[in-house]
Amino acid sequence: MATANLRYMVLMERNEDGRYTVTVPSLPGRISEGDTWDEAISNVGEAIVGYIETLEVLGRPIPVEVEVSVRSPAVDPTSV
């Protein structure tokens, strides 16, 4: 399975120190951080790829996230 075709929702949180923590709910234990938004996204992307590659080597199933449509956002992203 090509990892380029997989997409996962990530949850980003800005910490008190200004850094970002990112988790991937569909992939157990995938947590990453970064000093900036872009760095955090890049780091979690690397963590996702490494996790998927490891599952492939071990012959384990690759989690597939089901796309869900949202009618209205819970939080206005422009207010964050």
N, C-alpha and C positions, 0 to 999 in steps of 0.2 A: 504494500500500500504506500503510495507516495504521500509524504508528509505535507507537501505543498498544497494538497487538496483538502486538508483538514483545517477546520476553524473551530476555535473554542472561545467561549465567553470568559473574560477575565474580570476580576473585581479589583479596582485600584483604590487605595486609601492613602491619603496624605497624612503623614505622621506629624507629631508635634514639633519635631526637629526639621521639618520641611522636606524630608525624604519621602519616597513612595514605596509602599508595600503592595505587591500584586499576588493574587491567588487565582488558581484555576479550579473552580468547583468540580468540574468533570474529571479532573486528574488528581487523584489523592496525593497529597504531599507536595504539590507543585506550588511553591511560594518563592517569590523573588523580590528583590529590592533594587532601588536605584536612587541616585541623588537628584535626577530630573525625571520628568514624565517619559521622555524619549528613552533614557537609559533604562528605566524600569521595564518599559515595553520590550526593548531589545533583550534585556536579561531574561525576562519570562519566556520570550520566544525561543531563546537558546535552551531553557529548561524544558520547554514542551518538546522540542525536537529531540533532545537527549532522552527524555522519558519514552517517547514513541519508538525511537531506535532501539532502546533497551527491551521494550516489550516485543518488538519484532524479532530480535536475537533470541529471546527466551521462548518464542512461539506462543506468546500470550495474546489474547484479543485486544485490539486497539479500541478504546472508548470512542464512540461516535456521538456527538452532541446533536440533539434534535433542535432544529430551528423553531423558535417560538416568536410569534408576532405580539407586539406590545401596542396597546391602543393609546396609552398616554404615559409619559415618563413619570416615575415616582418622584424624581428630583429634576428640576430644571438645570441642565448641564451648564447653562450660562451663568448660573448663580453660584457656582462652586469656585 
